[in-house]
C-alpha cells in the first residue's frame, strides 16, 4: 500500500516537484508510524491486547472516510476545470 499511494501522490505534482512530493509523503508516513506505535502500545498496556483490534478497526474506518472525502473533493475540483 505504501508504494502505490506514493505513486498517486507524486502524480499530483509537476515533474520538477516529484522528488519533494515523494519526500513529503515519506515524512508523513514516518510521523504516522511514530505516533501509532506508542499509541497502540499504551492502549495494549492499559486495556489489553483484545482492544487493539477494535481500536485499529475504528482508525482504519476513519482513514477510509477521510480518503473518500478527499477523493470526492478532488473529483469535484477536476470536474469544474
N, CA, C and O atoms as a CHARMM CRD file, in Angstrom:
* protein
*
  324
    1    1 UNK  N      0.82300  -1.18400   0.00000 PROA 1      0.00000
    2    1 UNK  CA     0.00000   0.00000   0.00000 PROA 1      0.00000
    3    1 UNK  C      0.87000   1.25300   0.00000 PROA 1      0.00000
    4    1 UNK  O      0.56200   2.21900  -0.69800 PROA 1      0.00000
    5    2 UNK  N      1.93200   1.24700   0.75900 PROA 2      0.00000
    6    2 UNK  CA     2.79900   2.42600   0.85500 PROA 2      0.00000
    7    2 UNK  C      3.32400   2.86900  -0.51300 PROA 2      0.00000
    8    2 UNK  O      3.20100   4.04700  -0.84600 PROA 2      0.00000
    9    3 UNK  N      3.90300   1.97500  -1.31500 PROA 3      0.00000
   10    3 UNK  CA     4.42800   2.43700  -2.61100 PROA 3      0.00000
   11    3 UNK  C      3.33900   2.91300  -3.57000 PROA 3      0.00000
   12    3 UNK  O      3.53900   3.89000  -4.29200 PROA 3      0.00000
   13    4 UNK  N      2.20100   2.24300  -3.58700 PROA 4      0.00000
   14    4 UNK  CA     1.16100   2.63700  -4.53600 PROA 4      0.00000
   15    4 UNK  C      0.56500   3.99600  -4.18600 PROA 4      0.00000
   16    4 UNK  O      0.25100   4.77200  -5.08800 PROA 4      0.00000
   17    5 UNK  N      0.40500   4.29800  -2.91800 PROA 5      0.00000
   18    5 UNK  CA    -0.08200   5.62500  -2.54000 PROA 5      0.00000
   19    5 UNK  C      0.96300   6.69200  -2.83900 PROA 5      0.00000
   20    5 UNK  O      0.61500   7.82000  -3.19000 PROA 5      0.00000
   21    6 UNK  N      2.22800   6.34800  -2.70600 PROA 6      0.00000
   22    6 UNK  CA     3.30200   7.27600  -3.05900 PROA 6      0.00000
   23    6 UNK  C      3.28000   7.62800  -4.53500 PROA 6      0.00000
   24    6 UNK  O      3.49400   8.78300  -4.90400 PROA 6      0.00000
   25    7 UNK  N      3.02400   6.63900  -5.38300 PROA 7      0.00000
   26    7 UNK  CA     2.92600   6.88400  -6.82900 PROA 7      0.00000
   27    7 UNK  C      1.77600   7.84400  -7.11100 PROA 7      0.00000
   28    7 UNK  O      1.92400   8.77800  -7.89800 PROA 7      0.00000
   29    8 UNK  N      0.64200   7.61900  -6.47500 PROA 8      0.00000
   30    8 UNK  CA    -0.50900   8.50200  -6.67500 PROA 8      0.00000
   31    8 UNK  C     -0.22700   9.91600  -6.16800 PROA 8      0.00000
   32    8 UNK  O     -0.63800  10.89300  -6.79300 PROA 8      0.00000
   33    9 UNK  N      0.46600  10.02600  -5.04600 PROA 9      0.00000
   34    9 UNK  CA     0.79300  11.34600  -4.50700 PROA 9      0.00000
   35    9 UNK  C      1.72100  12.10500  -5.45200 PROA 9      0.00000
   36    9 UNK  O      1.55700  13.31000  -5.64600 PROA 9      0.00000
   37   10 UNK  N      2.67700  11.42100  -6.03100 PROA 10     0.00000
   38   10 UNK  CA     3.63800  12.07000  -6.92600 PROA 10     0.00000
   39   10 UNK  C      2.95300  12.51900  -8.21600 PROA 10     0.00000
   40   10 UNK  O      3.34700  13.53100  -8.79700 PROA 10     0.00000
   41   11 UNK  N      1.94000  11.78900  -8.67200 PROA 11     0.00000
   42   11 UNK  CA     1.22900  12.16000  -9.89700 PROA 11     0.00000
   43   11 UNK  C      0.52400  13.50900  -9.78300 PROA 11     0.00000
   44   11 UNK  O      0.24400  14.14800 -10.79800 PROA 11     0.00000
   45   12 UNK  N      0.23700  13.94300  -8.57000 PROA 12     0.00000
   46   12 UNK  CA    -0.48300  15.20100  -8.36800 PROA 12     0.00000
   47   12 UNK  C      0.40100  16.42800  -8.56300 PROA 12     0.00000
   48   12 UNK  O     -0.10400  17.55000  -8.60700 PROA 12     0.00000
   49   13 UNK  N      1.72200  16.22900  -8.68000 PROA 13     0.00000
   50   13 UNK  CA     2.65300  17.34200  -8.78100 PROA 13     0.00000
   51   13 UNK  C      3.36700  17.32700 -10.12400 PROA 13     0.00000
   52   13 UNK  O      3.44000  16.30000 -10.79800 PROA 13     0.00000
   53   14 UNK  N      3.88600  18.47300 -10.49100 PROA 14     0.00000
   54   14 UNK  CA     4.66300  18.58100 -11.72800 PROA 14     0.00000
   55   14 UNK  C      5.93400  17.74500 -11.59700 PROA 14     0.00000
   56   14 UNK  O      6.37700  17.44000 -10.49000 PROA 14     0.00000
   57   15 UNK  N      6.50800  17.38200 -12.72900 PROA 15     0.00000
   58   15 UNK  CA     7.68600  16.50500 -12.74800 PROA 15     0.00000
   59   15 UNK  C      8.86200  17.10300 -11.97300 PROA 15     0.00000
   60   15 UNK  O      9.62800  16.36400 -11.35500 PROA 15     0.00000
   61   16 UNK  N      9.01200  18.42000 -11.99700 PROA 16     0.00000
   62   16 UNK  CA    10.13200  19.04400 -11.28800 PROA 16     0.00000
   63   16 UNK  C      9.95100  19.03900  -9.77200 PROA 16     0.00000
   64   16 UNK  O     10.90000  19.31600  -9.03900 PROA 16     0.00000
   65   17 UNK  N      8.76100  18.73100  -9.30000 PROA 17     0.00000
   66   17 UNK  CA     8.49400  18.68200  -7.85400 PROA 17     0.00000
   67   17 UNK  C      8.22300  17.26800  -7.34800 PROA 17     0.00000
   68   17 UNK  O      7.84100  17.09100  -6.19100 PROA 17     0.00000
   69   18 UNK  N      8.41100  16.28100  -8.18100 PROA 18     0.00000
   70   18 UNK  CA     8.07900  14.91100  -7.78400 PROA 18     0.00000
   71   18 UNK  C      8.96600  14.41500  -6.64300 PROA 18     0.00000
   72   18 UNK  O      8.49600  13.67200  -5.78200 PROA 18     0.00000
   73   19 UNK  N     10.22600  14.80700  -6.62300 PROA 19     0.00000
   74   19 UNK  CA    11.10600  14.41100  -5.52400 PROA 19     0.00000
   75   19 UNK  C     10.65200  14.98300  -4.19500 PROA 19     0.00000
   76   19 UNK  O     10.65400  14.29000  -3.17700 PROA 19     0.00000
   77   20 UNK  N     10.26300  16.24800  -4.20800 PROA 20     0.00000
   78   20 UNK  CA     9.76100  16.88200  -2.98000 PROA 20     0.00000
   79   20 UNK  C      8.45800  16.24000  -2.52500 PROA 20     0.00000
   80   20 UNK  O      8.23600  16.05300  -1.32800 PROA 20     0.00000
   81   21 UNK  N      7.59400  15.90400  -3.48200 PROA 21     0.00000
   82   21 UNK  CA     6.32400  15.26000  -3.13000 PROA 21     0.00000
   83   21 UNK  C      6.56500  13.89800  -2.49500 PROA 21     0.00000
   84   21 UNK  O      5.91700  13.54800  -1.50900 PROA 21     0.00000
   85   22 UNK  N      7.48800  13.13500  -3.05100 PROA 22     0.00000
   86   22 UNK  CA     7.78600  11.81400  -2.50200 PROA 22     0.00000
   87   22 UNK  C      8.42800  11.92400  -1.11900 PROA 22     0.00000
   88   22 UNK  O      8.14000  11.11700  -0.23500 PROA 22     0.00000
   89   23 UNK  N      9.29400  12.91800  -0.93200 PROA 23     0.00000
   90   23 UNK  CA     9.91600  13.12600   0.38000 PROA 23     0.00000
   91   23 UNK  C      8.87400  13.51200   1.43000 PROA 23     0.00000
   92   23 UNK  O      8.91800  13.02600   2.56000 PROA 23     0.00000
   93   24 UNK  N      7.94200  14.38100   1.05800 PROA 24     0.00000
   94   24 UNK  CA     6.88300  14.77900   1.99500 PROA 24     0.00000
   95   24 UNK  C      5.99300  13.59700   2.33400 PROA 24     0.00000
   96   24 UNK  O      5.58900  13.43400   3.48600 PROA 24     0.00000
   97   25 UNK  N      5.68300  12.76900   1.34000 PROA 25     0.00000
   98   25 UNK  CA     4.87500  11.57300   1.57700 PROA 25     0.00000
   99   25 UNK  C      5.58800  10.63300   2.54900 PROA 25     0.00000
  100   25 UNK  O      4.97500  10.12800   3.49000 PROA 25     0.00000
  101   26 UNK  N      6.86600  10.40100   2.32500 PROA 26     0.00000
  102   26 UNK  CA     7.64900   9.55000   3.22700 PROA 26     0.00000
  103   26 UNK  C      7.71600  10.10800   4.63400 PROA 26     0.00000
  104   26 UNK  O      7.66700   9.35300   5.60400 PROA 26     0.00000
  105   27 UNK  N      7.82700  11.42500   4.75700 PROA 27     0.00000
  106   27 UNK  CA     7.86800  12.06600   6.06500 PROA 27     0.00000
  107   27 UNK  C      6.56700  11.83200   6.83800 PROA 27     0.00000
  108   27 UNK  O      6.59800  11.51100   8.02600 PROA 27     0.00000
  109   28 UNK  N      5.43600  11.99200   6.17000 PROA 28     0.00000
  110   28 UNK  CA     4.16000  11.80100   6.85500 PROA 28     0.00000
  111   28 UNK  C      3.93600  10.34200   7.23900 PROA 28     0.00000
  112   28 UNK  O      3.31500  10.06200   8.26500 PROA 28     0.00000
  113   29 UNK  N      4.43300   9.41500   6.43200 PROA 29     0.00000
  114   29 UNK  CA     4.34100   8.00100   6.81500 PROA 29     0.00000
  115   29 UNK  C      5.17500   7.75800   8.07400 PROA 29     0.00000
  116   29 UNK  O      4.73100   7.06900   8.99200 PROA 29     0.00000
  117   30 UNK  N      6.38000   8.32400   8.11600 PROA 30     0.00000
  118   30 UNK  CA     7.23200   8.16000   9.29600 PROA 30     0.00000
  119   30 UNK  C      6.58200   8.76100  10.54200 PROA 30     0.00000
  120   30 UNK  O      6.62800   8.16800  11.62000 PROA 30     0.00000
  121   31 UNK  N      5.98200   9.92600  10.39100 PROA 31     0.00000
  122   31 UNK  CA     5.30800  10.56500  11.52900 PROA 31     0.00000
  123   31 UNK  C      4.14100   9.70100  12.01000 PROA 31     0.00000
  124   31 UNK  O      3.95300   9.51800  13.21300 PROA 31     0.00000
  125   32 UNK  N      3.36300   9.17200  11.07100 PROA 32     0.00000
  126   32 UNK  CA     2.21400   8.35500  11.47800 PROA 32     0.00000
  127   32 UNK  C      2.66100   7.08800  12.19100 PROA 32     0.00000
  128   32 UNK  O      2.02700   6.66900  13.15900 PROA 32     0.00000
  129   33 UNK  N      3.74000   6.47400  11.73000 PROA 33     0.00000
  130   33 UNK  CA     4.24900   5.28600  12.41400 PROA 33     0.00000
  131   33 UNK  C      4.80700   5.64100  13.79400 PROA 33     0.00000
  132   33 UNK  O      4.66800   4.87000  14.74300 PROA 33     0.00000
  133   34 UNK  N      5.43200   6.80200  13.89600 PROA 34     0.00000
  134   34 UNK  CA     5.95900   7.24800  15.18000 PROA 34     0.00000
  135   34 UNK  C      4.87100   7.55200  16.19900 PROA 34     0.00000
  136   34 UNK  O      5.09700   7.44200  17.40400 PROA 34     0.00000
  137   35 UNK  N      3.70500   7.93000  15.72600 PROA 35     0.00000
  138   35 UNK  CA     2.58600   8.21700  16.62500 PROA 35     0.00000
  139   35 UNK  C      1.81400   6.94500  16.97000 PROA 35     0.00000
  140   35 UNK  O      1.48600   6.71000  18.13300 PROA 35     0.00000
  141   36 UNK  N      1.52500   6.12900  15.96300 PROA 36     0.00000
  142   36 UNK  CA     0.66100   4.97200  16.20300 PROA 36     0.00000
  143   36 UNK  C      1.32500   3.87000  17.01200 PROA 36     0.00000
  144   36 UNK  O      0.64700   3.17200  17.76600 PROA 36     0.00000
  145   37 UNK  N      2.62600   3.69800  16.87400 PROA 37     0.00000
  146   37 UNK  CA     3.30800   2.65900  17.65200 PROA 37     0.00000
  147   37 UNK  C      3.14500   2.85400  19.14900 PROA 37     0.00000
  148   37 UNK  O      2.64800   1.95600  19.82800 PROA 37     0.00000
  149   38 UNK  N      3.54900   4.00300  19.68600 PROA 38     0.00000
  150   38 UNK  CA     3.35200   4.24000  21.12100 PROA 38     0.00000
  151   38 UNK  C      1.88000   4.29700  21.53500 PROA 38     0.00000
  152   38 UNK  O      1.52600   3.89200  22.64200 PROA 38     0.00000
  153   39 UNK  N      1.03100   4.80000  20.64700 PROA 39     0.00000
  154   39 UNK  CA    -0.39900   4.86600  20.96600 PROA 39     0.00000
  155   39 UNK  C     -0.98500   3.46400  21.14900 PROA 39     0.00000
  156   39 UNK  O     -1.69100   3.20600  22.12400 PROA 39     0.00000
  157   40 UNK  N     -0.69700   2.57300  20.22400 PROA 40     0.00000
  158   40 UNK  CA    -1.19000   1.19500  20.33200 PROA 40     0.00000
  159   40 UNK  C     -0.55000   0.49300  21.53400 PROA 40     0.00000
  160   40 UNK  O     -1.21200  -0.26400  22.24400 PROA 40     0.00000
  161   41 UNK  N      0.73700   0.75200  21.75300 PROA 41     0.00000
  162   41 UNK  CA     1.40800   0.15900  22.91800 PROA 41     0.00000
  163   41 UNK  C      0.76500   0.58000  24.21800 PROA 41     0.00000
  164   41 UNK  O      0.56700  -0.24200  25.11200 PROA 41     0.00000
  165   42 UNK  N      0.43200   1.86600  24.33300 PROA 42     0.00000
  166   42 UNK  CA    -0.24400   2.35800  25.53800 PROA 42     0.00000
  167   42 UNK  C     -1.63500   1.77600  25.69400 PROA 42     0.00000
  168   42 UNK  O     -2.07000   1.47200  26.80400 PROA 42     0.00000
  169   43 UNK  N     -2.32900   1.62200  24.57900 PROA 43     0.00000
  170   43 UNK  CA    -3.65600   1.02200  24.61600 PROA 43     0.00000
  171   43 UNK  C     -3.58900  -0.42300  25.09400 PROA 43     0.00000
  172   43 UNK  O     -4.38900  -0.84600  25.92900 PROA 43     0.00000
  173   44 UNK  N     -2.63400  -1.17500  24.56400 PROA 44     0.00000
  174   44 UNK  CA    -2.46800  -2.57200  24.98100 PROA 44     0.00000
  175   44 UNK  C     -2.09000  -2.65100  26.45500 PROA 44     0.00000
  176   44 UNK  O     -2.60000  -3.49600  27.19100 PROA 44     0.00000
  177   45 UNK  N     -1.19600  -1.76900  26.87600 PROA 45     0.00000
  178   45 UNK  CA    -0.75300  -1.76200  28.27100 PROA 45     0.00000
  179   45 UNK  C     -1.92000  -1.45100  29.22000 PROA 45     0.00000
  180   45 UNK  O     -2.02500  -2.04000  30.29600 PROA 45     0.00000
  181   46 UNK  N     -2.78700  -0.52900  28.81300 PROA 46     0.00000
  182   46 UNK  CA    -3.88200  -0.10900  29.68600 PROA 46     0.00000
  183   46 UNK  C     -5.08300  -1.04900  29.66200 PROA 46     0.00000
  184   46 UNK  O     -5.66600  -1.34000  30.70700 PROA 46     0.00000
  185   47 UNK  N     -5.45500  -1.52600  28.46500 PROA 47     0.00000
  186   47 UNK  CA    -6.71100  -2.26400  28.33400 PROA 47     0.00000
  187   47 UNK  C     -6.55000  -3.72200  27.93800 PROA 47     0.00000
  188   47 UNK  O     -7.48200  -4.50700  28.11300 PROA 47     0.00000
  189   48 UNK  N     -5.40700  -4.10300  27.41500 PROA 48     0.00000
  190   48 UNK  CA    -5.19400  -5.47600  26.95200 PROA 48     0.00000
  191   48 UNK  C     -5.19100  -5.56000  25.43400 PROA 48     0.00000
  192   48 UNK  O     -5.70900  -4.68400  24.74100 PROA 48     0.00000
  193   49 UNK  N     -4.60500  -6.61900  24.94800 PROA 49     0.00000
  194   49 UNK  CA    -4.41500  -6.76200  23.50100 PROA 49     0.00000
  195   49 UNK  C     -5.72000  -6.91100  22.73500 PROA 49     0.00000
  196   49 UNK  O     -5.77700  -6.56500  21.55500 PROA 49     0.00000
  197   50 UNK  N     -6.76500  -7.41600  23.37300 PROA 50     0.00000
  198   50 UNK  CA    -8.02300  -7.61700  22.65000 PROA 50     0.00000
  199   50 UNK  C     -8.64100  -6.30000  22.19300 PROA 50     0.00000
  200   50 UNK  O     -9.38800  -6.29300  21.21400 PROA 50     0.00000
  201   51 UNK  N     -8.35900  -5.18400  22.86600 PROA 51     0.00000
  202   51 UNK  CA    -8.88900  -3.88300  22.45900 PROA 51     0.00000
  203   51 UNK  C     -8.12800  -3.28600  21.27800 PROA 51     0.00000
  204   51 UNK  O     -8.61300  -2.36200  20.62500 PROA 51     0.00000
  205   52 UNK  N     -6.94600  -3.81000  21.00900 PROA 52     0.00000
  206   52 UNK  CA    -6.16000  -3.30400  19.89500 PROA 52     0.00000
  207   52 UNK  C     -6.90900  -3.49200  18.58100 PROA 52     0.00000
  208   52 UNK  O     -6.87500  -2.61100  17.72300 PROA 52     0.00000
  209   53 UNK  N     -7.57400  -4.61100  18.41300 PROA 53     0.00000
  210   53 UNK  CA    -8.23100  -4.91200  17.14700 PROA 53     0.00000
  211   53 UNK  C     -9.42700  -4.00300  16.89000 PROA 53     0.00000
  212   53 UNK  O     -9.61300  -3.52400  15.77100 PROA 53     0.00000
  213   54 UNK  N    -10.22700  -3.76600  17.90300 PROA 54     0.00000
  214   54 UNK  CA   -11.37200  -2.87000  17.70300 PROA 54     0.00000
  215   54 UNK  C    -10.90500  -1.42900  17.50500 PROA 54     0.00000
  216   54 UNK  O    -11.49700  -0.69200  16.71600 PROA 54     0.00000
  217   55 UNK  N     -9.86000  -1.02400  18.20700 PROA 55     0.00000
  218   55 UNK  CA    -9.32400   0.32900  18.04300 PROA 55     0.00000
  219   55 UNK  C     -8.78800   0.52800  16.63100 PROA 55     0.00000
  220   55 UNK  O     -9.06900   1.54300  15.99300 PROA 55     0.00000
  221   56 UNK  N     -8.01700  -0.43900  16.14300 PROA 56     0.00000
  222   56 UNK  CA    -7.45800  -0.29300  14.79600 PROA 56     0.00000
  223   56 UNK  C     -8.54900  -0.35400  13.73500 PROA 56     0.00000
  224   56 UNK  O     -8.42100   0.28100  12.68800 PROA 56     0.00000
  225   57 UNK  N     -9.61900  -1.10500  13.98500 PROA 57     0.00000
  226   57 UNK  CA   -10.74500  -1.12600  13.04300 PROA 57     0.00000
  227   57 UNK  C    -11.36800   0.25500  12.92700 PROA 57     0.00000
  228   57 UNK  O    -11.66700   0.71800  11.82700 PROA 57     0.00000
  229   58 UNK  N    -11.56200   0.91200  14.06400 PROA 58     0.00000
  230   58 UNK  CA   -12.13000   2.26400  14.06400 PROA 58     0.00000
  231   58 UNK  C    -11.19300   3.23300  13.34300 PROA 58     0.00000
  232   58 UNK  O    -11.65600   4.06500  12.56300 PROA 58     0.00000
  233   59 UNK  N     -9.90200   3.14100  13.58700 PROA 59     0.00000
  234   59 UNK  CA    -8.93600   4.03800  12.95300 PROA 59     0.00000
  235   59 UNK  C     -8.89300   3.80800  11.44700 PROA 59     0.00000
  236   59 UNK  O     -8.84800   4.77000  10.67900 PROA 59     0.00000
  237   60 UNK  N     -8.90700   2.56200  11.01600 PROA 60     0.00000
  238   60 UNK  CA    -8.89800   2.26100   9.57900 PROA 60     0.00000
  239   60 UNK  C    -10.17200   2.79300   8.92200 PROA 60     0.00000
  240   60 UNK  O    -10.11100   3.36000   7.83100 PROA 60     0.00000
  241   61 UNK  N    -11.31100   2.61900   9.56600 PROA 61     0.00000
  242   61 UNK  CA   -12.56000   3.13600   9.01700 PROA 61     0.00000
  243   61 UNK  C    -12.51200   4.66500   8.91900 PROA 61     0.00000
  244   61 UNK  O    -12.96200   5.23700   7.92700 PROA 61     0.00000
  245   62 UNK  N    -11.97100   5.31900   9.93800 PROA 62     0.00000
  246   62 UNK  CA   -11.84000   6.78300   9.89500 PROA 62     0.00000
  247   62 UNK  C    -10.93800   7.20300   8.73300 PROA 62     0.00000
  248   62 UNK  O    -11.22700   8.18200   8.04400 PROA 62     0.00000
  249   63 UNK  N     -9.85300   6.47100   8.51700 PROA 63     0.00000
  250   63 UNK  CA    -8.97100   6.75900   7.38200 PROA 63     0.00000
  251   63 UNK  C     -9.68700   6.57900   6.05700 PROA 63     0.00000
  252   63 UNK  O     -9.49100   7.36500   5.13000 PROA 63     0.00000
  253   64 UNK  N    -10.51400   5.55100   5.96500 PROA 64     0.00000
  254   64 UNK  CA   -11.29400   5.32900   4.75800 PROA 64     0.00000
  255   64 UNK  C    -12.24400   6.49200   4.49900 PROA 64     0.00000
  256   64 UNK  O    -12.38200   6.93900   3.36000 PROA 64     0.00000
  257   65 UNK  N    -12.89200   6.97900   5.53600 PROA 65     0.00000
  258   65 UNK  CA   -13.82300   8.10200   5.39300 PROA 65     0.00000
  259   65 UNK  C    -13.06700   9.35300   4.93500 PROA 65     0.00000
  260   65 UNK  O    -13.53300  10.06900   4.04900 PROA 65     0.00000
  261   66 UNK  N    -11.91900   9.61300   5.52800 PROA 66     0.00000
  262   66 UNK  CA   -11.12500  10.78300   5.13900 PROA 66     0.00000
  263   66 UNK  C    -10.67900  10.67100   3.68700 PROA 66     0.00000
  264   66 UNK  O    -10.79800  11.63300   2.92800 PROA 66     0.00000
  265   67 UNK  N    -10.16500   9.50700   3.29200 PROA 67     0.00000
  266   67 UNK  CA    -9.71600   9.30400   1.91000 PROA 67     0.00000
  267   67 UNK  C    -10.87200   9.43700   0.92100 PROA 67     0.00000
  268   67 UNK  O    -10.70800  10.03000  -0.14500 PROA 67     0.00000
  269   68 UNK  N    -12.02100   8.89900   1.26000 PROA 68     0.00000
  270   68 UNK  CA   -13.19100   9.01100   0.38800 PROA 68     0.00000
  271   68 UNK  C    -13.62900  10.46300   0.23800 PROA 68     0.00000
  272   68 UNK  O    -13.98300  10.90200  -0.85700 PROA 68     0.00000
  273   69 UNK  N    -13.60200  11.19700   1.32900 PROA 69     0.00000
  274   69 UNK  CA   -13.97300  12.60600   1.29400 PROA 69     0.00000
  275   69 UNK  C    -12.99500  13.40800   0.43500 PROA 69     0.00000
  276   69 UNK  O    -13.40900  14.23300  -0.37900 PROA 69     0.00000
  277   70 UNK  N    -11.71400  13.16600   0.61800 PROA 70     0.00000
  278   70 UNK  CA   -10.71500  13.87200  -0.18600 PROA 70     0.00000
  279   70 UNK  C    -10.83400  13.51300  -1.66000 PROA 70     0.00000
  280   70 UNK  O    -10.67000  14.37300  -2.52500 PROA 70     0.00000
  281   71 UNK  N    -11.11700  12.25500  -1.94900 PROA 71     0.00000
  282   71 UNK  CA   -11.28600  11.82900  -3.33600 PROA 71     0.00000
  283   71 UNK  C    -12.48000  12.52300  -3.98000 PROA 71     0.00000
  284   71 UNK  O    -12.40000  12.97200  -5.12300 PROA 71     0.00000
  285   72 UNK  N    -13.59700  12.61100  -3.23900 PROA 72     0.00000
  286   72 UNK  CA   -14.77500  13.29600  -3.76500 PROA 72     0.00000
  287   72 UNK  C    -14.47500  14.75800  -4.05700 PROA 72     0.00000
  288   72 UNK  O    -14.88700  15.28400  -5.09100 PROA 72     0.00000
  289   73 UNK  N    -13.75600  15.41900  -3.14800 PROA 73     0.00000
  290   73 UNK  CA   -13.40600  16.82100  -3.36600 PROA 73     0.00000
  291   73 UNK  C    -12.49800  16.97100  -4.57900 PROA 73     0.00000
  292   73 UNK  O    -12.64600  17.92100  -5.34800 PROA 73     0.00000
  293   74 UNK  N    -11.56100  16.04600  -4.76000 PROA 74     0.00000
  294   74 UNK  CA   -10.65000  16.12000  -5.88700 PROA 74     0.00000
  295   74 UNK  C    -11.41100  15.90500  -7.19400 PROA 74     0.00000
  296   74 UNK  O    -11.16500  16.60700  -8.17500 PROA 74     0.00000
  297   75 UNK  N    -12.32400  14.95000  -7.21400 PROA 75     0.00000
  298   75 UNK  CA   -13.10400  14.68700  -8.42400 PROA 75     0.00000
  299   75 UNK  C    -13.97200  15.89700  -8.76000 PROA 75     0.00000
  300   75 UNK  O    -14.07900  16.27900  -9.92500 PROA 75     0.00000
  301   76 UNK  N    -14.58800  16.49600  -7.75600 PROA 76     0.00000
  302   76 UNK  CA   -15.38500  17.70600  -7.99600 PROA 76     0.00000
  303   76 UNK  C    -14.52100  18.83300  -8.52300 PROA 76     0.00000
  304   76 UNK  O    -14.93200  19.56900  -9.42100 PROA 76     0.00000
  305   77 UNK  N    -13.32700  18.97100  -7.97000 PROA 77     0.00000
  306   77 UNK  CA   -12.40700  20.01600  -8.43500 PROA 77     0.00000
  307   77 UNK  C    -11.96800  19.80400  -9.86400 PROA 77     0.00000
  308   77 UNK  O    -11.83300  20.76500 -10.62100 PROA 77     0.00000
  309   78 UNK  N    -11.74400  18.56100 -10.24400 PROA 78     0.00000
  310   78 UNK  CA   -11.35400  18.26100 -11.61900 PROA 78     0.00000
  311   78 UNK  C    -12.52200  18.48700 -12.57700 PROA 78     0.00000
  312   78 UNK  O    -12.31200  18.86600 -13.72900 PROA 78     0.00000
  313   79 UNK  N    -13.75100  18.25700 -12.11100 PROA 79     0.00000
  314   79 UNK  CA   -14.90900  18.42200 -12.95900 PROA 79     0.00000
  315   79 UNK  C    -15.17900  19.90400 -13.26500 PROA 79     0.00000
  316   79 UNK  O    -15.75600  20.22400 -14.30400 PROA 79     0.00000
  317   80 UNK  N    -14.76700  20.80200 -12.37300 PROA 80     0.00000
  318   80 UNK  CA   -15.02000  22.22700 -12.57400 PROA 80     0.00000
  319   80 UNK  C    -13.94900  22.88900 -13.44100 PROA 80     0.00000
  320   80 UNK  O    -14.10500  24.05000 -13.82000 PROA 80     0.00000
  321   81 UNK  N    -12.88200  22.18800 -13.75700 PROA 81     0.00000
  322   81 UNK  CA   -11.81000  22.78600 -14.57000 PROA 81     0.00000
  323   81 UNK  C    -12.18000  22.85700 -16.01800 PROA 81     0.00000
  324   81 UNK  O    -11.39100  23.33200 -16.83500 PROA 81     0.00000
